[in-house]
Amino acid sequence: MTLVSVENLSVRYGSNTVLSHVDMAVEPGEIVTIVGPNGSGKTSLLRAIIGATRPSAGHVSLKPGLKIGYVPQKLHVDPTLPISVERFMRLTDRVSGRQCVEALEKAGVPDLLKRQMSQLSGGQFQRVLLARALINQPDLLLLDEATQGLDQRGSASFYQQIEAVRRETGCAILMISHELHVVMSASDRVICLNGHVCCEGSPAVVASAPEYRALFGTGTGGALALYRHEHDHHHDHDANPQEAAE
Ligand SMILES: Nc1ncnc2c1ncn2[C@@H]1O[C@H](COP(=O)(O)OP(=O)(O)OP(=O)(O)O)[C@@H](O)[C@H]1O
């Protein structure tokens, strides 16, 4: 059964429409990546899915009883606050020490339980956030640019961990990423967003779609084009990405 189904979704902040007519779905066990320039509504889409942002039109349906783990884009922990990884993980959920250790194992950092949050490296911190999101054994994991601030090796290894999590737990993953080259290999499906769904499909189909190329250019150099986005392609919400790619 489909985990998340988004139909004709629009999100508006005041008079600013950031998402319009977005249709997308996530099936069990899939890894789906959302790419798109800054401000293209990626975070707004995730927030609409978890119910933190109210759609101005359309709707989001979740499979009944769906458990979601969410790794936010940024989380600031005051470096002067003495808080251990274990305390941090137990702040929001009633979980045992054993469950914390298991979640840290799944996130690839089994030995961090007693460490101070302020002493973790960027990569370790992100793994702890991942562990916290895994603690309730979610059916769907949402990651909002979870590798921000990590170097290329750190983020490649983080995505390998995500694939291992999917293998071991079978949970589906919906993630936002700017690292196109890494994402392309780790994803079953890519959705290219720019206020609307520009194109979507398997990484190979999306990479060769004219809409995607208009946004990101070709090859891995396209990762840079992301930040120098010129949106000059024609908007056609009914375009079939399969046909467009041919
Ligand atoms: N709570 C809010 N109130 C008003 N405007 C908002 C709010 N949240 C986001 N926006 C605006 O909506 C647009 C889309 O923001 P969103 O965070 O969804 O984009 P994004 O694709 O995730 O961007 P980035 O890649 O920079 O993280 C931006 O122009 C942003 O300024």
The ligand as an SDF file (V2000), in Angstrom:
LIG
                    3D

 31 33  0  0  0  0  0  0  0  0999 V2000
    7.3280   29.7690    7.2310 N   0  0  0  0  0  0  0  0  0  0  0  0
    7.5130   30.4820    6.1090 C   0  0  0  0  0  0  0  0  0  0  0  0
    6.9410   31.7000    5.9590 N   0  0  0  0  0  0  0  0  0  0  0  0
    7.1170   32.4210    4.8310 C   0  0  0  0  0  0  0  0  0  0  0  0
    7.8560   32.0160    3.7710 N   0  0  0  0  0  0  0  0  0  0  0  0
    8.4490   30.8090    3.8620 C   0  0  0  0  0  0  0  0  0  0  0  0
    8.3100   29.9750    5.0230 C   0  0  0  0  0  0  0  0  0  0  0  0
    9.0170   28.8390    4.8190 N   0  0  0  0  0  0  0  0  0  0  0  0
    9.5610   28.9400    3.5860 C   0  0  0  0  0  0  0  0  0  0  0  0
    9.2290   30.1300    3.0030 N   0  0  0  0  0  0  0  0  0  0  0  0
    9.6050   30.5740    1.6470 C   0  0  0  0  0  0  0  0  0  0  0  0
    9.1260   29.5980    0.7370 O   0  0  0  0  0  0  0  0  0  0  0  0
   10.0720   29.3650   -0.3240 C   0  0  0  0  0  0  0  0  0  0  0  0
   10.3960   27.8750   -0.3700 C   0  0  0  0  0  0  0  0  0  0  0  0
   11.1200   27.5400    0.8050 O   0  0  0  0  0  0  0  0  0  0  0  0
   11.5930   26.0490    1.0960 P   0  0  0  0  0  0  0  0  0  0  0  0
   12.3450   26.0660    2.3870 O   0  0  0  0  0  0  0  0  0  0  0  0
   10.4510   25.1310    0.9760 O   0  0  0  0  0  0  0  0  0  0  0  0
   12.5840   25.7970   -0.1390 O   0  0  0  0  0  0  0  0  0  0  0  0
   13.7690   24.7620   -0.3240 P   0  0  0  0  0  0  0  0  0  0  0  0
   13.6510   24.2550   -1.7300 O   0  0  0  0  0  0  0  0  0  0  0  0
   13.7490   23.7440    0.7490 O   0  0  0  0  0  0  0  0  0  0  0  0
   15.0270   25.7050   -0.2060 O   0  0  0  0  0  0  0  0  0  0  0  0
   16.5770   25.4080    0.2220 P   0  0  0  0  0  0  0  0  0  0  0  0
   17.1680   24.5540   -0.8380 O   0  0  0  0  0  0  0  0  0  0  0  0
   17.1560   26.7850    0.2190 O   0  0  0  0  0  0  0  0  0  0  0  0
   16.5410   24.7740    1.5720 O   0  0  0  0  0  0  0  0  0  0  0  0
   11.2560   30.2770   -0.0240 C   0  0  0  0  0  0  0  0  0  0  0  0
   11.1210   31.4230   -0.8200 O   0  0  0  0  0  0  0  0  0  0  0  0
   11.1100   30.6040    1.4490 C   0  0  0  0  0  0  0  0  0  0  0  0
   11.6130   31.8910    1.7240 O   0  0  0  0  0  0  0  0  0  0  0  0
  1  2  1  0
  2  3  1  0
  2  7  2  0
  3  4  2  0
  4  5  1  0
  5  6  2  0
  6  7  1  0
  6 10  1  0
  7  8  1  0
  8  9  2  0
  9 10  1  0
 10 11  1  0
 11 12  1  0
 11 30  1  0
 12 13  1  0
 13 14  1  0
 13 28  1  0
 14 15  1  0
 15 16  1  0
 16 17  2  0
 16 18  1  0
 16 19  1  0
 19 20  1  0
 20 21  2  0
 20 22  1  0
 20 23  1  0
 23 24  1  0
 24 25  2  0
 24 26  1  0
 24 27  1  0
 28 29  1  0
 28 30  1  0
 30 31  1  0
M  END
$$$$
